[in-house]
């Protein structure tokens, strides 16, 4: 996942890719207060700080029984 905005914020799709979860999971984290919105883009879509996304994912990983495996070498 690569940050494509000059301000360093990421979109919901990018946050989901970074945390290796679905977009709906990111929205649930926001609704439950685990992840704060950092702002809105030009189209009115939510933006997040990558560090906040990483912290929320790490905090919730054990509860979700999610195991992060390293990528397989080709």
N, C-alpha and C positions, 0 to 999 in steps of 0.2 A: 504494500500500500504506500502510495506516494502522496505527500501533501502538495496540492496543486494551486492553492490560493497564496497570494503574497502575504496575507495577514497571519498565516500559519494555522488557521482553523480548518476543520474538515467537515464534510457533509455527513448526513446520516448513513448513506451508502458506504462511504469511506470508513466511518466509525465501525460499522458492522464488519467490514472486511478486515479491519485492523484487529478487532476483538475476536474474529472468527465465530461470529454469531449471525443470526438473521436480523434484518432491519426491524422487525417487530420486537425483538429483544431489546434493541437500543431504545425504542419508544417506551417499552415497559420500564426500563431502568429510569428513564426521565420521569415517567408518571409516578413511580414509587420513591423518587427522591435520591436514587443512587448516582445519578449523573445530571449535572446542571448544563443547561444550554448556555453557550457563550455569546450567542447573537443570532441574527438572521442575515441571510444573503440577499442579493438583489431581487430574487423572486419570492422572498418571504419564507424560505425553507430554513430549518434549524441548522445551526453550526455548533461544533463542539471543539474543545481543546484536546489534542491528542493525549496529553498527559492525564487529563480527567478520564478519558475513555479507558486508558491502560489501568488506572487505579480502580475504576469501577469493575473492570473485568477481573482483576486480581482479587479484589474483595469478594466477588461473587462466584469465583471459579469453584471453590470447594463445595459450596452449597448446591451448585448445579451439577456436581459430579462430573465436571468437564476436565479432561486430561489433554494437555497440549503436547502433541508429538512433534518432533523435528521433521522438516520436510525430507522426503526420500530422495537420495541422490540418483540422478538418471544415468 
